[in-house]
Amino acid sequence: MKKIILFFIIFLLFSLISCQVEKPKVQIEPIVEKYLSAWNGGSLDSLDSITSENFEIRYNPTFEPLTGRDALKNYIIQTRKVFPDFIVSGKEILVLSDTALVAVWEVTGTYTDPENPNIVLPKTSSPGFSVIFFSGNKLTGEWIAFSDLSWYKGMGYELTMPKKK
């Protein structure tokens, strides 16, 4: 939870002190759109032309890095395996500098157990944001933050107080 708060504070600080520069936004926005398309069921091969070989992805709750384009592709494959209708809807892109941007989005998806297709949980959604790093015309990394609680609650999970011992 502390890491999510830290990233939110960083996001706000960058938003307050940064000026959007139109040239980097115009250049990087089509690349980000291709990236979102791969997440939304498009060709993973398209990632070869828009991501660096050493692409690093981090996501909550641990933010432990997965490094390499193949790790990114595998993460997308595994996500779409259990959420076959997984969709990332981009809401806004804020260019922070000539090497970083923030993408604000919402994800939706329906959990389906790949080993038991009869287990299907309600469709869920969660708002979130990513800090996406780039160099030139290549994406070099992404830090993903979203509300785990709203995601799981949407699937029917409940948060309960621990029992007193």
Helices and strands as residue ranges (DSSP letters): H 2-17, H 22-39, G 44-46, H 47-50, E 51-59, E 66-67, H 69-82, E 87-95, E 100-109, E 112-113, E 116-120, E 124-135, E 138-146, H 148-154
